[in-house]
């Protein structure tokens, strides 16, 4: 969900949006009827405003596949309230780090902050097959570069990934599937721990990394 300024879903009962084309029909029959959280959306907008990031709440917007596709597996009962935050792809990596930092206080209030995307996302290189496909060398190299910078918490290098990472443009012809990582990094406690939970590459080109950022232990 891309907007000029940050926007948050404010519907009490957000609809399921199928914002993709050319995929198998069963995907379009999926419904994820999680409740919304209008009060949380208002609180998030307030925090963004305090950080100088003007934001709005959209009372009618539903949840697109960037939200419901991972939550369908994490919370299959759809019983956890959800607020989705839009991307501003034209504003780049540091803007999304700032979004995460602004909303970091929500974690202490019991809110799970999720950045949903892909570690690599080039659909032209994706091999659609039921069998196993060897991972592309460029995807492995990009994945390893990012993992090393996350482990070192080198946010400056990550923010400049397009110029510094190997095969960055091929890994992400456009940035919308990678920018959510910067939101999550911005929200993570600077002194906290990072852990890669999953790192398989699907169809030769789609790195499906899942990272967890924990606060430092007391």
Phi, psi and omega per residue, in radians:
X1 nan 1.987 -3.057
X2 -2.027 2.293 3.140
X3 -2.409 2.888 3.122
X4 -1.237 -0.691 3.106
X5 -2.105 2.705 3.127
X6 -0.963 2.364 3.113
X7 -2.377 2.630 -3.103
X8 -2.250 2.516 3.085
X9 -1.293 2.241 -3.112
X10 -2.056 0.153 -3.131
X11 -1.253 2.485 3.080
X12 -1.266 -0.519 -3.141
X13 -2.346 1.356 -3.061
X14 -1.171 2.417 3.097
X15 -1.316 2.870 3.058
X16 -1.594 2.095 -3.121
X17 -1.781 2.295 3.113
X18 -1.847 1.508 -3.013
X19 -1.754 0.984 3.098
X20 -2.651 2.822 -2.993
X21 -2.376 2.535 3.027
X22 1.395 0.351 -3.140
X23 -1.861 2.935 -3.106
X24 -1.004 2.498 -3.052
X25 -0.999 -0.617 3.139
X26 -0.973 -0.483 3.122
X27 -1.114 -0.573 -3.095
X28 -1.372 -0.169 3.099
X29 -1.636 -0.111 -3.135
X30 -1.206 2.352 2.990
X31 -2.175 2.404 3.113
X32 -2.206 1.576 -2.978
X33 -1.505 0.775 3.106
X34 -1.140 2.529 3.067
X35 -1.232 2.686 3.000
X36 -1.486 -3.053 3.140
X37 -2.570 1.332 -3.076
X38 -0.981 -0.648 3.139
X39 -1.161 -0.670 3.089
X40 -1.157 -0.694 3.097
X41 -1.049 -0.735 3.113
X42 -1.139 -0.695 3.105
X43 -1.116 -0.747 3.117
X44 -1.109 -0.739 3.107
X45 -1.077 -0.657 3.099
X46 -1.100 -0.803 3.136
X47 -1.099 -0.722 3.107
X48 -1.099 -0.728 3.118
X49 -1.086 -0.710 3.108
X50 -1.067 -0.524 3.141
X51 -1.522 0.120 -3.141
X52 1.399 0.334 -3.133
X53 -1.972 1.602 -3.107
X54 -1.016 2.272 -3.076
X55 -2.404 2.778 3.099
X56 -2.299 2.763 3.071
X57 -1.876 2.217 3.123
X58 -1.680 1.940 -3.043
X59 -1.322 -0.141 -3.057
X60 -2.013 -0.290 -3.045
X61 -1.145 2.404 3.054
X62 -1.623 -2.880 -3.133
X63 -1.804 2.138 3.101
X64 -1.564 -3.112 -3.004
X65 -1.178 -0.314 3.036
X66 -1.105 -0.449 3.091
X67 -1.686 -0.918 -2.951
X68 -1.369 -0.424 -3.091
X69 -1.159 -0.722 3.029
X70 -1.330 -0.632 -3.093
X71 -1.185 -0.470 3.097
X72 -1.011 -0.576 3.123
X73 -1.569 -0.660 -3.103
X74 -1.281 -0.693 -3.114
X75 -2.335 1.287 -3.032
X76 -1.099 -0.352 3.110
X77 -1.382 -0.145 -3.128
X78 0.957 0.710 -3.074
X79 -1.899 0.204 3.106
X80 -1.907 2.175 3.141
X81 -1.059 2.484 -3.034
X82 -2.270 2.378 2.938
X83 -2.169 2.266 3.110
X84 -1.811 2.425 3.101
X85 -1.871 2.358 -3.119
X86 -1.375 2.855 3.064
X87 -1.737 2.724 2.986
X88 -2.195 1.370 -2.978
X89 -1.021 -0.573 -3.110
X90 -1.223 -0.239 -3.062
X91 -1.695 -0.090 2.901
X92 1.409 -2.999 -2.967
X93 -1.220 -0.773 -3.058
X94 -1.178 -0.562 3.046
X95 -1.070 -0.718 -3.106
X96 -1.307 -0.520 2.947
X97 -1.051 -0.735 -3.139
X98 -1.137 -0.665 3.070
X99 -1.031 -0.798 3.138
X100 -1.104 -0.751 3.137
X101 -1.098 -0.690 -3.123
X102 -1.121 -0.607 -3.082
X103 -1.682 0.004 3.137
X104 -0.949 -0.645 3.123
X105 -0.989 -0.396 -3.140
X106 -1.112 -0.494 -3.141
X107 -1.062 -0.677 3.122
X108 -1.245 -0.238 3.118
X109 -1.703 0.167 3.065
X110 1.587 0.286 -3.134
X111 -1.724 2.297 3.040
X112 -1.485 2.138 -3.132
X113 -1.752 2.120 -3.010
X114 -2.146 2.286 2.935
X115 -1.851 2.018 -3.014
X116 -1.944 2.089 3.114
X117 -2.930 -2.417 3.087
X118 -2.443 2.576 3.031
X119 -1.262 -0.623 2.922
X120 -2.346 2.576 -3.077
X121 -2.666 1.442 3.042
X122 -2.176 1.695 -3.050
X123 -1.179 -0.366 3.090
X124 -1.199 -0.471 3.127
X125 -1.607 -0.176 -3.078
X126 -1.261 2.209 3.128
X127 -1.697 1.959 -3.119
X128 -1.501 1.807 -3.138
X129 -2.694 2.711 3.104
X130 -1.366 -0.358 -3.112
X131 -1.536 3.028 3.133
X132 -1.343 2.494 3.116
X133 -2.181 2.279 3.122
X134 -1.053 2.442 3.134
X135 -1.165 2.448 3.108
X136 -1.157 2.470 -3.104
X137 -1.033 -0.698 -3.094
X138 -1.144 -0.633 3.123
X139 -1.149 -0.714 3.097
X140 -1.103 -0.742 -3.115
X141 -1.163 -0.758 3.114
X142 -1.131 -0.786 3.120
X143 -0.992 -0.795 -3.123
X144 -1.164 -0.688 3.125
X145 -1.082 -0.815 -3.137
X146 -1.125 -0.748 -3.128
X147 -1.045 -0.721 3.137
X148 -1.135 -0.684 -3.135
X149 -1.266 -0.605 3.060
X150 -1.133 -0.778 -3.132
X151 -1.047 -0.631 3.134
X152 -1.493 -0.081 -3.051
X153 0.906 0.770 3.134
X154 -1.581 1.401 -3.052
X155 -1.215 -0.524 3.123
X156 -1.129 -0.804 3.114
X157 -1.115 -0.738 3.129
X158 -1.092 -0.717 -3.135
X159 -1.105 -0.468 3.130
X160 -1.790 0.439 -3.025
X161 -0.984 -0.584 -3.035
X162 -1.115 -0.500 3.104
X163 -1.686 -0.386 -2.958
X164 -1.940 -0.454 -3.083
X165 -1.457 2.569 3.083
X166 -1.194 2.326 3.032
X167 1.080 0.510 -3.031
X168 -1.055 -0.759 -3.081
X169 -1.228 -0.627 3.077
X170 -1.212 -0.676 3.119
X171 -1.127 -0.604 -3.127
X172 -2.434 1.478 3.076
X173 -0.949 -0.571 2.950
X174 -2.321 2.811 -2.875
X175 -1.668 -0.104 -2.929
X176 -1.105 -0.444 3.131
X177 -1.520 -0.094 -3.132
X178 -1.885 -0.493 -3.086
X179 -1.053 -0.548 3.097
X180 -1.017 -0.480 3.074
X181 -1.040 -0.648 -3.113
X182 -1.238 -0.596 3.006
X183 -1.025 -0.821 -3.125
X184 -1.137 -0.718 3.111
X185 -1.118 -0.685 3.116
X186 -1.148 -0.615 -3.137
X187 -1.347 -0.365 -3.085
X188 -1.217 2.521 3.072
X189 -1.118 2.267 -3.080
X190 -0.973 -0.593 -3.108
X191 -1.660 0.109 -3.073
X192 -1.401 3.069 -3.118
X193 -1.706 2.616 3.056
X194 -2.085 2.520 -3.118
X195 -2.495 2.238 3.054
X196 -1.517 2.086 -3.089
X197 -1.566 -0.423 -3.026
X198 -2.745 2.542 -3.080
X199 -2.626 0.392 -3.114
X200 -1.253 2.716 3.084
X201 -1.998 2.133 -3.068
X202 -1.680 2.418 3.054
X203 1.041 0.438 3.090
X204 1.456 -0.368 -2.952
X205 -2.393 -0.236 -3.078
X206 -1.789 1.730 3.102
X207 -1.317 2.172 -2.978
X208 -1.838 0.598 -3.051
X209 -0.935 2.486 2.990
X210 -2.217 2.170 -3.120
X211 -2.041 2.540 3.067
X212 -2.107 2.268 3.096
X213 -1.977 2.100 -3.089
X214 -1.955 2.589 2.981
X215 -1.132 2.743 3.072
X216 -1.119 2.537 3.111
X217 -1.277 2.469 3.133
X218 -1.236 nan nan
